[in-house]
Amino acid sequence: MTTQGRSPQERLAGLIGTRATGTGDFETSIAGLCFFRRDAPAPPATCMIEPSVVLVAQGMKQVWIGGQAYGYDTTRFLMTSLDMPANSEVLMASPEQPCLGLVMRLDLRMVADLVAQGSLAPRVERPVGIGAGIGTATPDFLAPFARLLALLDEPEAIPVLAPLIQREIHYRLLMSDQAARLRQIASVDSQGHRIAKAIDWLKLNYTEPIRVDDLAARVQMSAPTFHHHFRQLTAMSPLQYQKWLRLNEAKRLMLNEHLDVASAAYRVGYESPSQFSREYSRLFGESPKRDIAALRRPPNVI
């Protein structure tokens, strides 16, 4: 089949497959763009999804956010407008037909700039709820991604052309069925924008004790309004979000930096290792020691 006769998804799969040659995640020389490849289905794994668009060029994936499943494949893309704690799983993949895709981080300042232009004046829209959604991957939407990936073969053009193509992708998102979700966060006077600012603060200060009233005041919202919109957009309360950040950082510290349970607990802000262990077990389904031991165990060990 010629390049012209291939679907947009097949062209993207070809471009990704030549660079993602083994299972894993792969950074590229284009800022904010990475590839992924999975050669087999995989159960849900805890992750943090940045404001981004995720495309599957081959195979099928699904994320769980707040108990709700969001499935996406070659016809549907995932978009998140906030940093979203989630569980991601691979539904369809094999060595012969691996799950191939890309993640492009969104530039919310670029979104706000596009919205401010006359042709993209802010619309009056109802709140769209949680900061994640599934959009339709039309040929017009996919076309600039193929051009962006093609720049990897022309590295000297990346600094000049990649920002222009990424701007077009943001424009396409604002013309897509996920536009309202983006506008909800990008508009500087919106409740969504204030929640995004609060999340930015939490990510930098998750080890510190927080009072919801103080965090609400920091982003100029009343405590009840702040709590309502935070839960609506993230499917978590602010304290649950902080707990998720703490527990996942502690898991990283134990796994990668070989801290013991108590040291990891104190490092991320817990005063009681026993409380840390209880909350860790509730989130990950195993005690910290058992979970880390299982992750370190070589595959296929009987």
Secondary structure, DSSP 8 states (H G I E B T S, - for coil): --TTTS-HHHHHHHHHHTT--SSEEEE-SSTTEEEEEESS-EEEEEEEE-SEEEEEEESEEEEEETTEEEEE-TTEEEEESS-EEEEEEEEE--SSS-EEEEEEE--HHHHHHHHHSGGG---------SSEEEEE--HHHHHHHHHHHHGGG-GGGHHHHHHHHHHHHHHHHHTSTTHHHHHHHH-TTSHHHHHHHHHHHHHHHTTS---HHHHHHHTT--HHHHHHHHHHHHSS-HHHHHHHHHHHHHHHHHHHS---HHHHHHHTT-S-HHHHHHHHHHHHSS-HHHHHHHHHS-TT--
